[in-house]
Structures are given as C-alpha cells and as structure tokens.
C-alpha cells in the first residue's frame, strides 16, 4: 500500500464494485458492468487496485498478468480527485507489485486523442510502442500502445 495526500492504495474488493462501476460509466464509452468487475475478483490473472481518499473511492486500476507480462485494462479517477496524484499512485503500486512478481514490462492502450492520459503515462516512464488502428469504438479512434520496461536487463 502507498499513501500520499491523504490517499491510500488498497486491493480491489467486492465493497468497491458499485463505486467502480459508476466510475466506469462516467469515464468510458463502453464501461465494464458490475458483473464483469465481480468476475475479476475470481480471475487469478487479474490484479486490480483501488485508491481511497478517506472512505471514498478516488479511482482504480485493473491489469492482467500473464507469463511475466502485465497489461493495464483500465485506469480511471473520479474528476474531483484528478491532478492530486491518484493515478500516479495506482501506476506506481501496479509497477512495484509487477516487478516484485518478476514481470518484465507493463503495456496499455490509450485513445490517440486522450492527451491528459498520454501525458500521465509519459510522465511515469511509458513510451510509445505502436499504434492499433481503429481499436476503439464510440467513437472510432486509433489506440497508442505504450509500454514501460520494469527490468533493465530487458531494455
């Protein structure tokens, strides 16, 4: 767990599902359902984290870890907690945990037009690794594939 600005990162649990489902609806054109989020609690390859500000959920991050590789599925922060370090905390905790488990890198896709997210990822050491044409729908948009190597012996 990491603590900063009265926020703390904790493992995702069933008590977080309702708030995270609302956050999904607020942030994404194709949000994950409560059922999908609940299923991730049982997925042995899923690692989900929640950042709390007091008793309130500020944001969350989900990733899959497979064969020493990590892929961030979603990261979202409620608007009132943006630019307060919540997303940085989530990324830092995810990276530390992945490195501790021997993962080589973390990758993610981001909408090409999502400049704030791209800036966040670049600030945290993610580099452009490619483009996925027409990856997103509603609206259709290309995705940037961004990667951060966690082990220096692989770069």
N, C-alpha and C positions, 0 to 999 in steps of 0.2 A: 504494500500500500504506500502511496505517495500522498503527502499533504502539502498544500500551498493555498494561500489566500483563503483560508477557512474552507477549503475544498479537500475532499479525500477520494481516492480511487479505491473501489471495492469490487470484488467479483460480482457479476450479474447474477441475480437470483429471481425466484418467482415473484417476490414482492415488488420488483421493478418493472414487471411486464406491462402493466396498464400505462404507466408514465412513458415508457419507451415506445409503446405503440402509438401514443399521442404524438410524441416527438417525431416518429417516422412519418405520420400523416402531415405534420407541419413542414417537414424538410424535404420529402421526396415525392416525386410524381407517381411512383409505384411503391408504396410503403409495404413493409412487412406487416403481416397480421399478428394478432395476439397468439394465434395458434402456431404460426411459424416461429415466433420468438420462444414460445414454450417448448417447442420441439428442440430448439438449440440447447436447452438445458440438459438434454439427454444425449446430445451429439458428442462423442468422445474426441472429435477433431475440432470442435468449436471452442474458442476462448473469447468470452465476452466480458467486458469491464464496464462499470458504471461509475461516473464521478458524481459525488454528492456535495451539495452546499448545505450544511446543516442537515435537515431531514429531507430536503428537496433534491430531486434528481436534476442535475445540470446538463448531463449528456451521457453518451455511451459510445463504445467501440466494440465491433464484433470482428473476429478474424477466424480463419480456418488454418490449422497447422497440419500439413501433410508431408511426410517424408523429409522433414527438416526444412521445409519451406513454409512461409506464412503469407497469407493473402487477406488483407483487410476487406471485409464485405461492406461495412458501413461505419461511419463515424458521424455523429451529429451532436450538436449542442443547442439547447434552447436559446432563443435570441437574447434573453436578459442576462445570460451567462457568457455570451461571446466576448472575445477580446479580454478575457480575465484569466486565461491560462488553462482552461478546462481541456481543450483539445490537445494542447501541448502535454499536459499531464497524462492523458489517455495514451497518446503515442509513445511517450517515454516509458510508461509502465508496460505497454504491449511489447515494446522493443526489448526491455530488460528481461521480461519473462521469456521471450522467444530466444534471446541469447543464452539465458540460463539453461534452456532446454536443448541447446545446440543447433538452433536454426541458423541457416546461412544468410537469409535475407527476408525482407518484408516487401511485398508489392501491393499495389492498389490501382484501381481505375478511378479517374475523376473526369467529370464533364469538361471538355475543352474550354467552355466559356465560364467555368467556375473559378474566376481569378482569385477570390479570397482563399479558397481551399488550396489551389495550386501554390499560392504564396506560403500558406501554412506548411505544406509538405516540403517545399524547397527550404524554408527556414529550419526545418527539422532534419535536413540531410537527404531528402528523397530527390532522385534525379530522373529526368525523362528517359524512359527506356523504349518507348514506341507509341504508336497510335493504333487504336482499334476503330476502324471505320464504322459509322452508324451503330455504335454499341448501345447507345441509349435511345429510348423512345419517350414520347410525351414530354417534350418534343424530341425528334430525332436529332442526335448530335454525336460527334466522334468523342472517344474517350482517350485521354492520355494514360498510358501505363507508366507508373512511377515506381521506382524501386530504391530501397536503402539496403546496402550490404551491411550486415551486422558483424561479420568476421572478416578481419583484414587479410587473412590468408587466402581469401577467395576473390579479392578485387584485382 
